[in-house]
Amino acid sequence: MLGELSMRFEPLATVLTVSLLASCGHSPVLESVEIDSPMAPPPWALLERALLDENSKAVEAFSEKYLDERGYLLHTPRWGTLDGPDDAIETFYNWTLLHTLGGSDSVLELYKKGLEGHLKQYGELRTELTTLASNGAYHREFITQSDWFHTGEGMRAFLLMGHSDPENDLLVERMERFAQMYTGENPDIGNYDPEHKLIRSIWNGSLGPMLRRATVYDWVGDPVPGQFHLLHNPARTSKLLDLEEWYPRMLAHCDEYLDSVGDNFLNLAATLLGVNAYALTGKEKYRDWTLEYLDAWRERAAATGGMIPSNIGLDGTLGGEHGGQWWKGTYGWNFTIFDGELQDIAHRNYFTAASFQGFANGLLLTGDQSYVDVLRKQMDLVLGAAKEEDGQTLLPTMYGDARGYAFDGEPEFYRFQPVTYSDRLAEIYLWSMSQADLERVPLDDEPWIAYLQGENADYPEQAMNADFEHIRRRLELMRSDETTPDTRLADYLLGIMPATTGTLSQLTTGGYFANGRIWVLHSRLRYFDPERRRAGLPEDVAALVHELTDDTVSVTLVNVNQLEAREVVVQAGGYGEHQFAGLEAGRESRPLDANAMAVRLAPGAGQRLTFRMERYANRPDLSFPWSRR
């Protein structure tokens, strides 16, 4: 047993101590740091604390108006991907993340209420024109069949719930049950083919894979009588439209969405179930399946020369359902279609929607940067095809052959647009921390990355002020909303829900969420309240990450309370995947070997700390630091 060891940082009046606070699987002790250096609350700290509070109150106000006592969302439920179960549950998409960052306990409880209400509400749904929801939208509490672009949208909050509630038995049981729908353990479902290491259809779920061509009714569902705000209509008009009159155009929207059979790069998002089941239970089978599936996809990308294919045949061959044309398939590289609702050509290649999350899961599980290499190679090819027109750089958004474009029979990049893919390049940089990757990030499009490089010192306050404005506008929309449940469809409230968490994730944890709809909390730090035994920054504590390097993170912690001390546990990584190797404060430095450490902040105290760390040194673990074995 270690005795207490202390070291005083005289110039900063900071005491560092080691004490046996808990037995931790990553380290025999949870080390502690005491900070008593006075620090007047910086403006960013006061804004951060207020932003956490206002987000929480906004969630409570939204729930009061739009959730009933059962947890049912007050709208008209229907099956479909234009507005359906995924949009309804997506309404709460960042509530668990808000709680994990330090939002009020009510935020987590309201999410649970909304989740349970949603499962019951959509379990009562019945359709006639499609079999997918003929007995409810969910079976065994999981979507019957859908694509992972939409399934992932709806599961965002659920997939982050383990950060706040890892000992919730129902959560753990569900996550394992859902993961087993894809690992092959449940042969009655059959989503996964272990021989060819593929998910057998873009349509998959608790009823297994769809091994036929989809119908437009599978995508759109049944019409319902009444007038609604159809946000998916091409005019984006706010006026009420008769859904039954518009219904033929909704069907026409999906006329060319019918290819279903074979694996699709969207299915890489299913690995999130394996990662979370592993992080909640430590059972190696979930890690093994996730890596087996990712490794198969890594080989497929290598076989094309670096392009992540969008269709794999049931026999495991590239483009096996399209005569070897691996760029084909619904939402694939070549998904250029005629949208009958828009009455125009539409280009809907979703290669970023799940492949980045999927391969990053491989990094999270192993620390092996070769998973990031797949994404880098893919972006190398996209960036390498750039064109200059009228002094503007254009990048391709599609690949293959398409109506309206001239080809010589060979597939190639097309539809060049003034896009930068800045968020995906930023992700690659944050995973690799390579200078070469940083140089490819257009910093004008990524102000937080620029801030970390020492540019725009005002970014934290500017970004949080923008978030306050976002909350204010959304609450104003809520107060002026005169719609009723019989005129609202599932997607309507997505434009009103007020909570915003992107800035708080960046500033407090060094975490980043790209502009996608499927999430994993890749971050350098995470916080816990040891007094209340919960995730998130404790009351009165604020944190600001200033700098990230391959092996360091610099953060200021401050207690804005002038009367009472506060204690916060700081963890290395969103899933405990990193390891602290040292600590620097001012001119003092000392070694560490800890996955998490407690920081005690005296009343009105604060300090900038630089942690040296080894990234991806530990297995992902969602248990709280004091609960690890």
C-alpha positions in Angstrom: 0.0 0.0 0.0 1.4 3.4 -1.0 1.7 6.0 1.6 0.8 9.6 0.9 3.4 11.5 -1.1 3.3 15.2 -1.7 5.2 17.7 -3.7 4.7 21.5 -3.4 4.9 23.7 -6.4 6.1 26.8 -4.5 5.8 29.4 -7.2 2.2 28.4 -7.8 1.2 27.3 -4.3 0.0 24.0 -5.8 0.2 20.8 -4.0 0.4 17.5 -5.8 -0.4 14.4 -3.8 -0.7 10.7 -4.5 -3.4 8.9 -2.5 -5.1 5.5 -2.7 -8.6 6.7 -3.6 -9.7 3.6 -5.5 -8.4 0.5 -7.1 -8.3 1.2 -10.8 -7.8 -1.3 -13.6 -5.4 1.0 -15.4 -3.4 2.0 -12.4 -3.2 0.9 -8.7 -4.0 4.3 -7.5 -6.0 7.3 -8.5 -3.7 10.2 -8.1 -4.7 13.6 -6.8 -3.7 17.2 -7.4 -4.5 20.1 -5.1 -4.7 23.6 -6.6 -5.0 26.6 -4.4 -3.6 29.3 -6.7 -6.1 32.2 -6.8 -7.7 32.8 -10.2 -10.4 35.4 -10.8 -13.1 33.6 -12.9 -12.1 34.2 -16.6 -15.0 35.3 -18.8 -14.9 32.0 -20.7 -15.4 30.1 -17.4 -18.5 32.1 -16.5 -19.8 31.7 -20.0 -19.2 27.9 -19.8 -21.0 27.5 -16.5 -23.9 29.6 -17.8 -24.0 27.7 -21.0 -24.3 24.3 -19.3 -27.1 25.7 -17.1 -29.0 27.3 -20.0 -28.8 24.2 -22.1 -30.2 22.2 -19.2 -33.1 24.6 -18.6 -33.8 24.7 -22.4 -34.1 20.9 -22.5 -36.5 21.0 -19.5 -38.6 23.7 -21.2 -38.7 21.8 -24.5 -39.7 18.6 -22.7 -42.5 20.4 -20.8 -44.0 21.5 -24.1 -43.4 18.5 -26.4 -43.3 15.4 -24.2 -46.4 14.0 -22.5 -46.5 12.3 -19.2 -45.8 8.9 -20.9 -42.7 10.3 -22.7 -44.5 10.3 -26.0 -43.3 13.0 -28.4 -46.3 15.1 -29.3 -46.5 14.6 -33.1 -48.1 12.3 -35.6 -46.0 9.1 -35.8 -45.6 7.3 -39.2 -43.1 4.9 -40.8 -40.6 6.3 -43.3 -37.2 7.7 -43.7 -38.4 11.2 -44.8 -40.0 11.5 -41.4 -40.3 8.5 -39.2 -39.0 6.8 -36.0 -35.4 7.8 -36.5 -36.3 11.5 -36.7 -38.6 11.2 -33.7 -35.9 9.8 -31.4 -33.2 11.9 -33.0 -35.0 14.9 -31.4 -33.1 14.1 -28.2 -29.8 13.4 -30.1 -27.4 15.3 -27.8 -29.1 15.1 -24.4 -27.0 12.3 -23.1 -23.9 14.1 -24.3 -25.0 17.3 -22.5 -25.3 15.4 -19.3 -21.9 13.8 -19.8 -20.4 17.2 -20.2 -22.0 18.5 -17.0 -25.7 19.2 -17.7 -28.3 18.8 -15.0 -29.4 15.3 -13.9 -32.9 16.2 -15.3 -31.4 16.1 -18.8 -30.5 12.4 -18.4 -33.8 11.5 -16.8 -35.8 13.3 -19.5 -33.8 11.4 -22.2 -34.7 8.2 -20.5 -38.3 9.2 -20.3 -38.3 10.2 -24.0 -36.5 6.9 -25.0 -39.0 4.6 -23.2 -41.9 6.7 -24.5 -40.6 6.5 -28.0 -40.2 2.7 -28.0 -43.8 2.4 -26.8 -45.2 5.0 -29.1 -43.6 3.6 -32.2 -44.2 0.0 -31.0 -47.9 0.9 -31.4 -47.4 2.0 -35.1 -48.9 -0.2 -37.8 -48.5 0.0 -41.6 -50.3 -1.6 -44.5 -48.2 -0.8 -47.5 -44.9 -2.1 -46.1 -44.3 -5.1 -43.9 -41.4 -3.3 -42.1 -43.7 -1.7 -39.5 -46.8 -3.9 -39.9 -46.4 -5.0 -36.3 -44.6 -1.9 -35.0 -41.4 0.0 -36.0 -39.4 -1.9 -33.3 -38.9 -5.5 -32.6 -37.0 -6.4 -29.4 -36.7 -2.7 -29.0 -34.5 -2.3 -32.1 -35.6 -0.9 -35.5 -37.0 -3.7 -37.6 -35.1 -2.9 -40.8 -33.5 0.3 -42.0 -30.2 1.6 -43.3 -27.5 2.7 -40.9 -27.6 6.3 -42.0 -31.0 6.6 -40.5 -30.6 4.0 -37.8 -27.4 5.8 -36.6 -29.2 9.2 -36.6 -31.8 7.8 -34.3 -29.3 6.1 -32.0 -26.9 9.0 -31.4 -28.0 9.7 -27.8 -28.4 6.0 -27.0 -24.8 5.2 -28.1 -23.5 7.9 -25.8 -25.6 7.0 -22.8 -23.0 4.7 -21.4 -20.8 7.7 -20.7 -23.3 8.9 -18.1 -25.0 5.7 -16.9 -22.6 2.7 -17.4 -24.0 0.7 -14.5 -27.6 0.9 -15.9 -28.5 -2.8 -16.2 -31.1 -2.1 -18.8 -28.7 -0.1 -21.0 -26.1 -2.8 -20.8 -28.6 -5.6 -21.6 -29.9 -3.7 -24.5 -26.5 -2.8 -25.9 -25.4 -6.4 -25.7 -28.6 -7.6 -27.3 -28.4 -5.1 -30.1 -24.7 -5.9 -30.8 -25.6 -9.6 -30.9 -27.9 -8.9 -33.8 -24.8 -8.2 -35.8 -22.0 -10.4 -34.4 -23.6 -13.6 -35.7 -24.4 -14.9 -32.2 -28.1 -14.7 -33.0 -28.5 -17.0 -36.0 -32.3 -16.4 -36.2 -31.6 -12.8 -37.3 -28.8 -13.4 -39.8 -27.6 -9.8 -40.5 -24.0 -10.9 -40.5 -22.3 -13.5 -42.7 -19.2 -14.8 -40.7 -17.8 -16.6 -43.7 -17.6 -13.6 -46.0 -17.4 -11.1 -43.1 -20.2 -8.9 -44.3 -23.6 -7.5 -43.4 -25.9 -8.9 -46.0 -28.0 -5.8 -46.9 -28.2 -2.1 -46.6 -31.6 -2.8 -44.9 -30.9 -4.6 -41.7 -32.1 -4.7 -38.1 -34.0 -6.8 -35.6 -35.8 -8.6 -38.4 -32.6 -9.4 -40.2 -31.4 -8.4 -43.6 -33.7 -7.4 -46.6 -32.7 -9.9 -49.3 -35.0 -8.5 -51.9 -35.3 -5.2 -53.7 -36.8 -2.6 -51.5 -40.1 -0.9 -52.4 -40.8 2.8 -52.3 -43.3 2.0 -49.5 -40.5 0.6 -47.4 -38.8 4.0 -47.7 -41.9 6.2 -47.4 -44.4 4.2 -45.4 -48.2 4.8 -45.5 -49.9 8.2 -46.0 -51.8 9.6 -43.1 -54.7 12.0 -43.4 -54.2 15.6 -42.5 -52.2 18.7 -43.3 -48.6 18.9 -42.1 -45.4 20.9 -42.3 -43.5 18.7 -44.8 -40.0 19.8 -44.2 -38.7 17.4 -46.8 -40.7 19.1 -49.6 -38.5 20.8 -52.2 -39.8 24.3 -51.5 -39.0 24.0 -47.8 -42.2 25.9 -47.3 -43.6 26.4 -43.8 -47.1 26.3 -45.0 -49.3 23.2 -44.3 -49.5 20.7 -47.1 -51.9 17.8 -47.5 -49.8 14.7 -46.9 -52.1 12.5 -48.9 -52.0 14.8 -51.9 -48.2 15.1 -51.6 -47.7 11.4 -51.1 -47.1 10.4 -54.7 -44.3 12.9 -54.8 -42.8 11.4 -51.6 -42.9 8.0 -53.3 -41.2 9.5 -56.3 -38.4 10.8 -54.1 -37.4 7.2 -53.5 -38.0 5.7 -56.9 -34.3 4.8 -57.4 -33.5 3.8 -53.8 -34.4 0.2 -54.3 -31.1 -1.6 -54.5 -30.7 -3.4 -51.2 -28.8 -6.6 -51.3 -25.2 -6.8 -50.3 -23.0 -5.0 -47.9 -22.8 -1.2 -48.0 -20.3 1.2 -46.5 -23.1 2.6 -44.3 -23.0 -0.6 -42.4 -19.7 0.3 -40.9 -21.7 2.3 -38.3 -22.9 -1.0 -36.9 -19.5 -1.4 -35.3 -20.6 1.3 -32.8 -22.7 -1.4 -31.1 -19.7 -3.7 -30.8 -17.5 -0.9 -29.4 -20.1 0.2 -26.8 -20.9 -3.4 -25.8 -17.2 -4.0 -25.3 -16.7 -0.7 -23.4 -19.6 -1.5 -21.1 -18.8 -5.1 -20.4 -15.2 -5.8 -21.3 -16.3 -8.9 -23.2 -13.7 -9.6 -25.8 -16.2 -11.1 -28.3 -17.5 -7.7 -29.1 -14.0 -6.3 -29.8 -13.2 -9.4 -31.9 -16.2 -9.0 -34.1 -15.7 -5.3 -34.6 -12.1 -5.8 -35.7 -13.0 -8.7 -37.9 -15.6 -6.7 -39.8 -13.3 -3.6 -40.0 -10.4 -5.6 -41.2 -12.5 -7.1 -44.0 -13.5 -3.6 -45.1 -9.9 -2.5 -44.9 -8.9 -5.2 -47.3 -11.8 -4.2 -49.6 -10.6 -0.6 -49.7 -7.1 -1.8 -50.5 -8.4 -3.9 -53.3 -9.8 -0.8 -55.1 -6.6 1.2 -54.7 -7.9 3.1 -51.7 -11.5 3.8 -52.5 -13.9 2.6 -49.8 -16.4 0.6 -51.9 -20.1 1.1 -51.6 -21.3 -2.4 -52.5 -20.1 -5.8 -51.6 -21.9 -8.9 -53.1 -23.3 -11.7 -51.0 -20.4 -13.8 -52.2 -17.9 -11.2 -50.7 -16.8 -9.8 -54.1 -16.4 -6.1 -54.8 -19.5 -4.9 -56.5 -20.9 -8.4 -56.5 -24.5 -7.2 -56.8 -23.7 -4.8 -59.6 -21.5 -6.7 -62.0 -18.3 -5.8 -60.2 -19.1 -2.1 -60.1 -18.3 -1.5 -56.5 -19.1 2.2 -56.7 -22.8 1.4 -57.3 -25.5 0.9 -54.6 -28.0 3.0 -52.7 -26.2 6.0 -51.2 -23.0 4.9 -52.9 -20.3 6.7 -54.8 -22.4 6.6 -58.0 -25.8 7.4 -56.4 -26.9 10.0 -58.9 -30.6 9.7 -59.4 -33.7 11.4 -60.6 -35.6 12.7 -57.6 -39.3 12.7 -58.6 -40.2 14.9 -55.6 -37.6 17.6 -56.6 -38.2 16.9 -60.3 -34.4 17.1 -60.8 -31.2 15.1 -60.7 -29.9 14.6 -57.2 -26.4 13.4 -56.0 -26.4 11.5 -52.7 -23.1 9.9 -52.1 -22.8 9.2 -48.3 -19.3 7.9 -48.1 -18.5 10.0 -45.1 -21.6 9.1 -43.1 -20.3 5.9 -41.5 -16.9 5.0 -42.9 -15.0 7.6 -40.8 -16.8 6.5 -37.6 -16.2 2.8 -38.4 -12.5 2.9 -39.1 -12.0 5.3 -36.1 -13.5 2.6 -34.0 -10.6 0.4 -35.0 -8.2 3.0 -33.7 -10.1 3.3 -30.5 -10.0 -0.4 -29.9 -6.3 -1.0 -30.9 -4.4 2.3 -31.2 -3.4 1.0 -34.7 -3.1 4.0 -36.9 -3.5 1.9 -40.0 -7.2 2.2 -39.6 -6.8 6.0 -40.0 -4.6 5.3 -43.0 -7.7 3.9 -44.8 -9.4 7.3 -44.4 -6.3 9.3 -45.3 -5.8 7.3 -48.5 -9.5 7.9 -49.4 -9.1 11.6 -48.9 -5.8 11.5 -50.8 -7.7 10.3 -53.8 -10.5 12.9 -53.5 -8.1 15.8 -52.9 -5.8 14.6 -55.7 -8.7 14.9 -58.2 -9.2 18.6 -57.4 -9.8 21.1 -60.2 -9.2 24.8 -60.5 -12.0 26.9 -62.1 -12.1 30.6 -62.1 -9.6 30.8 -59.3 -11.6 28.4 -57.1 -10.7 24.9 -56.0 -13.4 22.3 -56.7 -13.4 18.8 -55.2 -15.3 15.8 -56.5 -18.4 14.5 -54.6 -19.2 11.5 -56.8 -17.5 8.7 -58.5 -18.5 6.3 -61.3 -20.8 7.1 -64.2 -23.9 9.2 -64.2 -26.7 10.6 -66.4 -25.8 14.1 -67.6 -22.0 13.5 -67.6 -19.8 12.4 -70.5 -17.6 9.3 -69.9 -15.4 7.0 -71.9 -16.5 3.8 -70.2 -14.2 4.0 -67.2 -15.4 5.2 -63.8 -14.1 8.5 -62.6 -14.7 11.3 -60.2 -17.4 13.8 -61.1 -19.7 16.5 -59.8 -17.0 18.9 -58.7 -18.1 21.4 -56.0 -16.6 24.1 -53.9 -16.4 21.9 -50.8 -13.4 21.3 -48.6 -14.3 18.2 -46.5 -12.7 20.2 -43.7 -14.5 18.3 -40.9 -13.2 15.0 -42.1 -9.7 16.3 -42.6 -9.9 17.7 -39.1 -10.9 14.2 -37.8 -8.0 12.6 -39.5 -5.6 15.1 -38.0 -7.0 14.8 -34.4 -6.7 11.0 -34.6 -3.1 11.0 -36.0 -1.8 14.3 -34.7 0.4 14.4 -37.7 1.7 17.8 -38.9 1.2 16.6 -42.5 -2.5 16.0 -41.7 -2.8 19.4 -40.0 -1.5 21.1 -43.0 -4.4 19.7 -45.1 -7.1 21.2 -42.7 -8.5 24.5 -44.1 -8.3 26.4 -40.8 -10.8 29.1 -42.1 -13.4 26.4 -42.0 -12.3 24.9 -38.7 -11.9 27.8 -36.2 -11.5 25.5 -33.2 -8.5 23.7 -34.8 -7.1 27.2 -35.6 -7.6 28.2 -32.0 -5.6 25.2 -30.9 -2.8 26.4 -33.1 -2.6 29.7 -31.3 -4.9 31.7 -33.6 -8.0 33.7 -32.6 -7.7 33.8 -28.8 -11.2 35.0 -28.6 -12.7 31.8 -30.2 -14.0 30.3 -26.9 -16.0 33.3 -26.0 -17.2 33.9 -29.6 -18.3 30.3 -30.0 -20.1 30.2 -26.7 -21.9 33.5 -27.4 -23.0 32.0 -30.7 -24.4 29.0 -28.7 -26.3 31.3 -26.5 -27.8 32.9 -29.6 -28.7 29.5 -30.9 -30.5 28.6 -27.7 -32.3 32.0 -27.7 -33.5 31.6 -31.3 -34.7 28.0 -30.7 -36.6 28.9 -27.5 -38.2 31.8 -29.4 -39.3 29.4 -32.1 -40.7 27.1 -29.4 -42.6 29.9 -27.7 -44.1 31.1 -31.0 -44.9 27.6 -32.3 -48.6 27.3 -32.9 -48.5 23.9 -34.5 -50.4 21.0 -32.9 -49.5 17.3 -32.7 -51.8 16.6 -35.6 -49.9 18.9 -37.9 -46.4 17.9 -36.8 -44.4 15.0 -38.2 -41.3 13.4 -36.7 -38.8 15.8 -38.3 -40.5 19.0 -37.3 -39.2 19.3 -33.8 -35.6 18.8 -34.9 -35.6 22.4 -36.0 -36.8 23.6 -32.6 -34.9 21.4 -30.0 -32.6 24.0 -28.4 -29.7 22.1 -26.8 -26.2 22.6 -28.4 -23.1 20.7 -27.3 -20.5 21.0 -30.0 -18.6 24.0 -28.5 -18.8 22.6 -25.0 -17.3 19.3 -26.2 -14.4 21.1 -28.0 -13.6 23.5 -25.2 -13.9 21.2 -22.2 -12.8 17.8 -23.4 -10.8 18.4 -26.6 -13.5 16.4 -28.4 -14.7 17.0 -31.9 -17.9 16.0 -33.8 -17.8 16.3 -37.5 -20.9 17.3 -39.5 -22.3 13.8 -39.5 -25.2 12.2 -37.9 -23.5 9.3 -36.1 -21.3 9.9 -33.1 -18.4 8.6 -31.1 -16.9 10.7 -28.3 -13.3 10.9 -29.4 -11.8 13.3 -26.8 -8.6 13.8 -24.9 -10.2 14.4 -21.5 -13.4 13.6 -19.6 -14.6 14.8 -16.2 -16.4 13.3 -13.3 -18.0 14.6 -10.1 -16.7 12.4 -7.2 -19.0 14.0 -4.7 -22.2 13.4 -6.7 -20.8 10.2 -8.2 -21.7 11.2 -11.7 -20.2 12.1 -15.1 -19.6 15.7 -16.1 -18.0 18.8 -14.7 -19.0 19.4 -11.1 -20.9 22.4 -10.1 -18.8 25.6 -10.4 -15.9 23.9 -12.2 -15.0 25.1 -15.7 -12.4 23.7 -18.1 -10.7 25.0 -21.2 -8.5 22.9 -23.4 -5.8 25.2 -25.0 -3.5 22.9 -26.9 -3.3 19.4 -28.2 -0.2 17.6 -29.4 0.5 13.9 -30.0 1.5 13.4 -26.4 0.2 16.4 -24.4 -3.0 18.2 -23.6 -3.0 21.6 -21.9 -6.1 22.6 -19.9 -7.1 25.3 -17.4 -9.3 24.2 -14.6 -11.0 26.8 -12.4 -13.4 26.9 -9.5 -15.6 29.9 -9.9 -17.1 29.5 -6.4 -15.3 31.8 -4.0 -16.6 30.2 -0.9 -16.4 26.4 -1.4 -13.7 24.0 -2.7 -14.6 21.7 -5.5 -13.2 18.4 -6.6 -13.2 17.0 -10.2 -11.8 13.7 -11.5 -10.1 14.2 -14.9 -9.9 11.1 -17.1 -7.5 10.5 -20.1 -9.9 10.0 -23.0 -13.6 9.8 -23.6 -13.5 6.0 -23.0 -10.4 6.0 -20.7 -8.4 4.9 -23.7 -5.4 7.2 -23.0 -3.0 7.2 -20.1 -1.4 10.2 -18.2 2.4 10.0 -18.3 3.2 13.2 -16.6 2.0 16.6 -15.3 3.5 20.1 -15.8 2.3 23.1 -13.9 4.3 26.3 -14.4 8.0 25.5 -14.0 7.4 22.2 -12.2 7.1 18.8 -13.7 6.5 15.3 -12.4 5.8 11.8 -13.8 2.5 10.1 -13.7 1.2 6.7 -14.5 -2.5 7.1 -14.2 -5.6 6.8 -16.3 -7.5 9.4 -14.2 -6.7 11.7 -11.4 -8.6 13.8 -8.9 -8.1 17.6 -8.8 -9.1 19.5 -5.8 -9.7 23.2 -6.4 -9.7 25.6 -3.5 -12.3 28.3 -3.4 -11.7 30.7 -6.2 -8.6 28.7 -7.4 -7.5 27.8 -10.9 -4.5 26.8 -12.9 -3.3 25.7 -16.3 -2.1 22.2 -16.4 -0.3 20.3 -19.1 -0.7 16.5 -19.0 1.7 14.3 -20.9 -0.1 11.3 -22.2 0.2 8.1 -24.1 -2.7 7.9 -26.5 -4.6 4.7 -27.0 -2.8 2.9 -24.2 -5.9 1.3 -22.6 -8.9 -0.6 -23.7 -12.1 1.5 -24.0 -13.9 1.4 -20.7 -17.1 3.3 -19.8 -17.0 2.5 -16.1 -16.4 5.4 -13.9 -12.8 5.8 -12.6 -13.6 4.9 -9.0 -15.5 1.7 -10.1 -12.9 0.1 -12.3 -11.5 -3.2 -11.3 
